[in-house]
Amino acid sequence: MLLHNRYLLRCELGSGSFGTVFQAYDKQEERCVAVKEMPYQQARNLKHLELIEREAKVLQRLNH
């Protein structure tokens, strides 16, 4: 499945209360990434969006 004409979802890595995480390939950056899909109700909740945004910024800084 191609998401936003950019991320090619490969497989599900796991799921929890904040959503499902997929291994994906970023066609624009040409690298493997993780993509989190949030439940609709959480995506509409500003507090949840702020938490996810902070999490994404921290994870982007990881070099492994």
Stockholm file with secondary structure:
# STOCKHOLM 1.0

chainA/1-64         MLLHNRYLLRCELGSGSFGTVFQAYDKQEERCVAVKEMPYQQARNLKHLELIEREAKVLQRLNH
#=GR chainA/1-64 SS CEETTTEEEEEEEEEETTEEEEEEEETTTTEEEEEEECCHHHHTCHHHHHHHHHHHHHHHTCCC
#=GC SS_cons        CEETTTEEEEEEEEEETTEEEEEEEETTTTEEEEEEECCHHHHTCHHHHHHHHHHHHHHHTCCC
//
